[in-house]
Amino acid sequence: MCGIVGFVGKSEASPILIEGLSKLEYRGYDSAGIAVMENEDLKVIKCKGRLANLQNKLNECPIKGEIGIGHTRWATHGEPSDVNSHPHSNGKGTVSVVHNGIIENYLYLREKLMSKGYEFLSDTDTEVIPNLVDYYYDGDLLEAVMKAVSKMEGSYAIVVISTKEPDKLIAVRKDSPLIVGVGKEEYFIASDIPAVLNHTRDVYLLEDKEFVVLTREGIELFTEDREKINKEIYHVTWNADAAEKGGYEDFMLKEIHEQPKAIRDTMTSRITLNNPVVLDKINMEESYAKNIEKIYIVACGTAYHAGVIGKYAIEKLSRTTVEVDIASEFRYRNPIINDKTLVIVISQSGETADTLAVLRESKRKGCRVIAVTNVVGSSVSREADDVLYTWAGPEIAVASTKAYVTQLIAMYIIAIHLAELKGSTKTEELEEIKKEMLKLPEKAEEVLKHKEALQKFASKTYMHRDMFFLGRGLDYAVAMEGSLKLKEISYIHSEAYAGGELKHGPIALIENGTVVISLLTQRELQDKMVSNIREVVTRGAKVMAITSEDNKNMEKIADSVIYIPKTLDILSPVLSVIPLQLIAYYMAKQKGCDVDKPRNLAKSVTVE
Ligand code: M6R
């Protein structure tokens, strides 16, 4: 969503801020701006549109200074415009602020400030912050920021700069991520690690309501009661290149190709043959596992689709009832949950507002919560009782690919763990699953070799306005993910249906030339799916089938077939989703879409 960068040091701030913001472009934004202290004077340049527009403005009117803040905004309050862009300042131009999140009581604060003579220019909630800081300033900037924050309700990560104390930046977070980068005589603040990686790998991960003061001399951290905090540095092990395209045309294509590694990494040290799974951050007792009455898996978007697979896997292996729900629905329907309910939230970013709300509500009702997330130190990882990190590495493209397959691996790991604790599945069967899981990275490499065939298919079909995805059982869950991927990056309308549902309505839409992508990897359901495919072929559909390499019969029925290596039915989603990701990618490329930053979408949805 929005991105924040701040810098204090001995180099020119503007280029460092722009470069940092460029590393956050993947979060999605519609305007950008910076504020830099130039000779104790606060200079702000901001505008609607891409960072290039901001750079052009800066070229025309450079700002010289060694301390500053920057922001990329994704509109929430007020349309994308120059005036609504961040940084926002008070009327006198003595305080500037960048902010991620939403100040829920901003209308109330605005009225209060207006009654005291303050004027507002923008439609944003953020503009109350610099004015509040100005209102409370009485010779101590940290004190003023603390007082302002104590009046704010909602979520925020903010960085403040002021001419009153021109040598410092002050930042604080609540429910919105913020990290501090520690360099040599230079310090950074950012909403995400890639923004500072070109300068340092040593960071502090700020917790809610921790205040940080950055000056050229160093960093000081405070509680909201102004007590000093000593914090451990987190050393980032992945390098800046990991967050760059690495020779691929787009991040999405790079991330699709990183899947074999991501799958392997997520299993590393957790799955070994003839040993129970090892989960360092999940401490579940056998007695607890045996007493679970119900499991809820809750998430959004692609993470929800991973949850659907999780339901099949956990129910099959642990014989515990599992319900899967969309976080934005679950949180408002007063679900029946208690201390015998295990809630598993899945979130790549670990910052999705609805998912986080579910986590908090579940904990409030006494449930134990396991978070499956890709981001170390993210909000869900900190607030859950247990965490299972997916080690996919940073995912930059808005469309989730490698995070999804690692979420599937995480689901299998949890399913096996519960089965081991409950003794609900024979050891030999679990060992067989582990053995096959360890082969998945190589098999995923095999699937990637179908790229050219998939590209050809895309070049023939990308002009279609509608497509269908069909599957049964786990294949249906993968079909939903394939359909979402296609929609979000190629803007082609598509629907996923369970094969058995065809006759109940959707078959009415099938006509000559309709494209149907069907999945057939579940042996027990194969014959049923073949019947479904015959039904659509009879009505003129063009069918692509994705099936296991031992199912050569499909060539007689479908117009084209993509084979995936043989594996256990339960594990096939990890492989069968890859062709669907590539189909979506190549269709979008054919249409000339920006695959990494699809319109209207943001990588991390930190507001409702
Ligand atoms: O960070 P999260 O996993 O919580 O994000 C959830 C969804 O917003 C996300 O999966 C979204 O659907 C992606 N754009 C899918 O590609």
Residues whose N, C-alpha, C, O or C-beta is under 5 A from the ligand:
A	BS01	M6R	C300 G301 T302 A303 I346 S347 Q348 S349 G350 T352 V398 A399 S400 K603 V605
